[in-house]
């Protein structure tokens, strides 16, 4: 399982080393994960989910229950 976590660190090894000789390049977890982007994406997904769930319910509230149940769309 440990080897499964490190695949992203070896992703670009086959493209050669673009850093000068003697320079050590390290990819850290902070470079791969940004809490602000994660939170922004989560909020966008949450808003889309709420909108897609509440819009049909709001439209159905304006109709009689019989018409909402028998609607064949």
C-alpha positions as CSV (number, residue, x, y, z in Angstrom):
1,X,0.0,0.0,0.0
2,X,2.9,2.4,0.7
3,X,4.1,2.0,-3.0
4,X,0.6,3.0,-4.1
5,X,0.9,6.4,-2.4
6,X,4.2,7.4,-4.0
7,X,3.2,6.9,-7.7
8,X,2.7,10.7,-8.1
9,X,6.2,11.5,-6.9
10,X,7.7,9.3,-9.7
11,X,5.3,10.5,-12.4
12,X,7.7,12.7,-14.3
13,X,11.0,10.8,-13.8
14,X,10.9,9.4,-17.4
15,X,11.1,12.9,-18.9
16,X,14.6,13.5,-17.7
17,X,16.0,15.9,-15.2
18,X,15.6,19.6,-16.1
19,X,17.3,20.8,-12.9
20,X,21.0,21.5,-12.9
21,X,23.5,19.0,-11.6
22,X,23.6,19.0,-7.8
23,X,20.1,20.5,-7.3
24,X,17.7,18.3,-5.5
25,X,14.1,18.6,-6.5
26,X,11.4,17.4,-4.1
27,X,7.6,17.4,-4.6
28,X,5.9,17.8,-1.3
29,X,2.3,17.3,-0.3
30,X,1.8,21.0,0.0
31,X,2.5,21.4,-3.7
32,X,-0.1,18.9,-4.7
33,X,-2.9,19.9,-2.4
34,X,-4.3,23.4,-1.8
35,X,-6.9,23.7,0.9
36,X,-8.3,26.9,-0.7
37,X,-8.9,25.2,-4.1
38,X,-10.4,22.1,-2.3
39,X,-12.8,24.3,-0.3
40,X,-13.8,26.3,-3.4
41,X,-14.5,23.1,-5.4
42,X,-16.4,21.6,-2.5
43,X,-18.6,24.7,-2.2
44,X,-19.3,24.8,-5.9
45,X,-20.3,21.1,-5.8
46,X,-22.4,21.7,-2.8
47,X,-24.2,24.6,-4.4
48,X,-24.8,22.7,-7.6
49,X,-26.2,19.7,-5.7
50,X,-28.5,21.9,-3.6
51,X,-29.7,23.7,-6.8
52,X,-30.4,20.5,-8.7
53,X,-32.3,19.0,-5.7
54,X,-34.3,22.1,-4.7
55,X,-35.3,23.4,-8.2
56,X,-37.6,20.5,-9.1
57,X,-39.0,20.4,-5.6
58,X,-39.8,24.2,-5.8
59,X,-41.5,23.7,-9.1
60,X,-43.5,20.8,-7.8
61,X,-44.7,22.9,-4.8
62,X,-46.6,25.2,-7.1
63,X,-48.8,22.4,-8.5
64,X,-51.5,20.2,-7.0
65,X,-50.1,16.9,-5.8
66,X,-52.3,15.0,-8.3
67,X,-50.8,16.8,-11.2
68,X,-47.3,16.4,-9.9
69,X,-47.8,12.6,-9.5
70,X,-49.4,12.1,-12.8
71,X,-47.1,14.2,-14.9
72,X,-45.5,12.1,-17.6
73,X,-42.4,13.9,-18.6
